[in-house]
Each structure stands twice: as C-alpha cells, then as structure tokens.
C-alpha cells in the first residue's frame, strides 16, 4: 500500500529537529524507518510531518563518557554499527551479540537502536537487554535534557517517556567491570525473527539483574528471582529454584504464536538459561 501524502523535513541540527517536532502536533521522528514506514503503509500511523534525522551525525556516534564509566550510544546508531564497534566490544559485547541477531543484514544496516526502543514493541530485542544492563536514556526537548532509567523509559506498547516535542538523543550503558557477565536468551520465530519470550541477565559483584520480554507491555524485572540469588550461588540447582514461580507471577498475552501458560513456562526456562550463561561468562 502506498503512503498517504505527508510533509517531510530534514533538519540539520538536533535543535532544529526538536523545534519541528514541537511545532507540529502530528510530527514523528524518522530514524531508520524499519517500523514507522511499514505502519504508515498499513495506515496504522498517519503522521502529518516526518522529521528525518538522517543528517544528524552527532546521533550516530559511539563513545565513552568522560569518566569511562559508561558507553554512550547515539540514538541513530544502527545495529550494524553496534556489531562492528570496537568500543562496544570492550565495554559491553552483549550489545553486539544481540544486535547481530536482529532480522537480516538489510534491516540491521538501516534500523537504529533509538528507533528500536522508541517503538517499544514487546518483541523487540533491545528493551529487556537495556533494562537488565541498567542503562539510562537521555531525552532532549526545548527546556533542555533529562535522563531516565531504562525501567522508567518503557511505559507501554509503542509508548515511552519521550514526550511531544522531545527527542531521544543517546543511550548510556554502564561499562562492565571485572567479574561481570551478560547474556540474553529466548525463543524466536526463526533464527532471526522476533521473540516469543526473551530473558536478559547481567551478573556482577553487586548481584544479578534479570529482565523478561514479551510477557507484558514493558520489560518485566524478575526481582523475586534476583533476591533469591543475592548470595551469589549460581549453580544449576540454585538458579532453577530461584526461577520457580516466576511464570505464575506474570500475566502474558495469548496469541497465534503462544498461549499465556506456554509463555509463563518459557519465561522461567529463558530466565534460568540467561542467568546461567551470564554467570559462566562472569567467572570466565
């Protein structure tokens, strides 16, 4: 289906992009276009103005923060850039590992991390991973910048903390310290398909963070499981015992791909696998 008529703007700066987004009630930011263009073709979204961010080079950078404590990823960085980044390899290689499993090469060359998380489709790869890694997002508007945690960023299906007239500019991911391991597992529709259920885990000296995807409108922290693993025992038996009852605490949807009860089961299995793999990497 062809797109309906829409106004198009291509700002040369972040300030100009924010001004355009603020001035037009029906404006939408266009990043890689891998989701937005398709939903526009299906008439599921009908923005009046497309604000194309393609010329904003400052949103395509990957660097370290001044104190080296965080990896700063611009919102327009593509999945392929993440896969090939030496900074990502040093600071948090799980990002490249997960990015390499998204769809196919053409999508990874166009799709951006900012677009992936701003869409906040529950089946997307990055939202639960960023929650597990303790990432934070910087949002800029006419009144300046504000930073929100990944858990505060995701508000609902296709709904995030980015408000009208605002723009996600970067994602900050803490650099891993010695003894830290990260993993993401789950069941997908095909080798490079969307997730039916996903689980991301990060094991470190301060404990474990676990986030489950595809069981709610936002990534769900498995806090009860985290608390049971506070002692640092990541043996198979301990992790499986900690995951017992996780599925019962969730209220996932049923659809053509999986019934709710099956998703509950997959959530427990995926969480166990993610924690065990992350713990093994932390030891190694």
N, C-alpha and C positions, 0 to 999 in steps of 0.2 A: 504494500500500500504506500502511495506517495505521501510525503509530508504536506501538511497544510501550510499556507503562507505564514511566515514568521519573520520578524525583524532580526537582523544579525548585526552584532557589534564585536569588534576585535580590539580590545583595549591594549595600550602599550605599557601600562603600569598597574600595579595592584590597586593603587588609589583610584585610578580611573575605572577599574573593574568594580570596585566597591561602590563608587558613585553611580554607575549604571545599574547595578543590582538594587540600590536603594531608591533610585528614581522611578523604576518601573515595577509595579506590583506583580506583574506576570513574568518577571525575568528569571531565567535559570542559568546558572554557570554551566558551561560546556567544557568538560575535561577531555577524556579520551573518546567519549561518545559511544562506548560499547554497550551501555544500558539505555541512556537517555534517548538516543536516536531511534532505537528499536521501539521503545514505549511510545515515542511520538508517532512513529509509523502506525502503531496499533491504536492510536488515538486514546491511549491510556494517560497521556500527559499532553497538554497543549499550551506551552509557554508562549507568551506574546513576544518576548525578546530572548534571543540566545546570546549570552556573553561568553565568547570563545576565549579561553585562557591560554591558547597555544603560544602566544608571543611572550608570555611572562617567564623569562628564563630563570628568574630568581626562585620560581617554584619548582624547578627541575634539578635542584642540587641535592647532594647527599654529603654531609659533613659532620664533624664532631662539634659539640658545644665547646665553649671557651675553656671549661674545666675538664673536658674529656669525659664527663660523666654520662653523656647521652649522645645518641646518634640522631642527628636532625635530618629528617627526610621531607623534602618539599612535596606539597600536595599533588603536583603534576609529574612526579617521578613515576615512570612506567614499571610494570612488573619485570620487563626485560632489563631495565637499568638496575633494579634491585638484584636480579640474578647475577649480573656481571660486576657488581660493585665490590671493590677491594675493602672499602670501609665497612660494608655490611658483613663481609667475610670475617673481618677482625672483631667487630663489635657484637653482632648477633646473627650468625649464619642461618639460624632457623628461618629468618625472613626470606632469604634467597631460596631455601629449600621449599618453603611453601609457595612462594611466587612461581617457582618453576612448574608447579602442578596445576596452575590456573589455565583452564581451557586449552587453547593452542597457541602457537607462536604468533600468529597474526593478532590475536586478542592481547597477548602479553606485550606486544610491541606498541599497542595503542592504549590499552587500559591502564589507568593510573591508580595508585594507592589511595589518593584522595577521593577519586570517583567511587572506588570500591567501597570505602567505608561510609561515604556520604549517602550512597544509595541505601546502605544498611539492609540489603536483602538477607534474611536469616541464613540462607545457604552460602553466603559469600565466605571466602577463606580468611580474610584479614581481621574482621571484627573480634572473633573469640581469641585469636592469637594475640592481638594487641592488648586485650584485657588481661590475659594470662601474663604477658610481659610487663604489665604495669606502665604502659605507655600513656602519654598525655598529648592532647591536641591543642594547637594554637589557632584561635579564631580571630579574625580582624574585621572590624567594622569602622564606621565613621568616628566612633568615640574611642578608638584605639584597639589594643589587643587584650584578649583574655585567654586563659588556659584552663582547660577542663581535663579531668582524668578520662581514660577510655571508658570506664564504667558509667561516668556521667554523660559521656558523649552520645551513646546509643540510647535513644528514647522510645523507639517503636519501629515497626516495619516501615521502611522508607522515610524515617523521621529521626533527625539527630539534633544536637544542640546548636547547630548552625542556623541562625535566625534570618529573617528577612533583611536584606541589605548587608549580609555578612559573608565572609569567605574563609574557608579552611585554608590556612597557609602552610602549616607544617605539622609533622608528627614527630614527637620526641620519644625515643625508646632508650631506656637505661642500658648502658653498656654492661656486658656480662663481666662479673668478677670471677676470680678463681673458684672452682668448685661449683659453678653454675651450669645447669644443663636444661635444654629446652626441647620440646617435642610437640608434634601435632599429628593426630591420627583421626580416623573416622571411616565412614562408608560413603563412597561416592557413586554417582550414576556414570559408570565407565571410568577409565583411568584418569581422565582429565575433566570429569564432569563436576557438577555441583554436589554439595554434601547432602546426604540424608540425615546424618548426625555427625558432628565433629567434636573433638575434645583437644584442647591445648593445655600444656602444663609447663611450668617453669620451677625447677628445683634448685635451691641455693642454700646458703648458710643461714638465712633467716626463715627457711621453711619452704613451702610449696604453694603455688598459685595455680588454680585449675579453672578453666572456663569451658562451658559446654555450648555448642552452637546447634541451631536447627530445632531446638526444643521450646523456643519462646520467640517473642518478637525482638528480643535483645539477647546477647550472650549471657549465660547464667553462671555466676560463680558457684562452684561446689564447695561452699565454706565449711559445711559439716565434715566433708571428706578431708579438707585441708586441716581442720582442727584435730582430727584423729591421727594425722600424720606428723603432728608437731614434734614428737620425739625423735624424728629422723630415721625411723625404721621403714625402709623402702623395699623390704623383702616381698616376694610374691604374695605370701600369706597375709602380711600386714596391709598391703595395698588393696588386695581383694576384700579384706574385712572392712577396710575404711570405705570402700565403694558400695558396700551392701546397704541397700535402702536409698541410694541416690536416685534411682529411677522413680521410686514411689514419691519422691519429693517434687517431681517435675510434672508439668501439665502440657505435654507436647500436642501438636495437632495430628490428626489423621489425614492422609491424602492418598493419591494413587500410588505413591512410592512406598509408603509405610504406614501401618496403623500406629496409634498412640502407644500401645503397650510394647510394640516392637521397638519404637524409638526409645522408650524407657530402658529396655534391655540393652540396646546399642549404646546408650549414654553411659551405662555402667561399664560395659566392655571397653569402650573407647577411652574412658577416663583411666581405667586401670592400665591400658596399653600406653597411654601418653605419659603417665607418671613413671611407670617402669622404664620407659625409654629415656625420659628426661633424667631420671636418677642414674641410669647407666652412663649417660653422657657426662653427668656431673662428676662421677667417680673417675671417668677416663680423661 
